[in-house]
Amino acid sequence: MDNPERSFVIPILADSITTMTFIVPKDFAHRVEVQALQVIEAFDNHPASDIDPNNKMMQAMSYVVQAALTEYLDFCEEEEAVLPPDIGEL
């Protein structure tokens, strides 16, 4: 590319993956971003790191959200996973 500052990455999704969009409080989004930055730092210090530098934050945030939700869904009983929390707990 002639001007890398103006470039952007267009993800090409395989049939087995998709995108998801969530509305969350900004404090939660910041917590996910901090965790993602820690994942990026760990990968940057690993000799086998193979994360696309143009896409590091998106990949790391995806990893954090997937890992957290997988842990939650695996931990909860099936019935508990579908019950919404009390509004006061949010």
TAZI-V547183 format. One record per backbone hydrogen bond with DSSP energy under -1.0 kcal/mol. NH is the residue of the N-H (numbers start at 0). CO is the residue of the C=O. Records with the same first field share a line. If there is no record, write none. Layout:
NH: CO ; CO
This chain:
5: 2
6: 3
16: 13
28: 24
29: 25
30: 26
31: 27
32: 28
33: 29
34: 30
35: 31
36: 32
37: 33
38: 34
39: 35
40: 36
41: 37
42: 38
43: 39
44: 40
45: 42
48: 45
54: 51
58: 54
59: 55
60: 56
61: 57
62: 58
63: 59
64: 60
65: 61
66: 62
67: 63
68: 64
69: 65
70: 66
71: 67
72: 68
73: 69
74: 70
75: 71
80: 76
88: 85
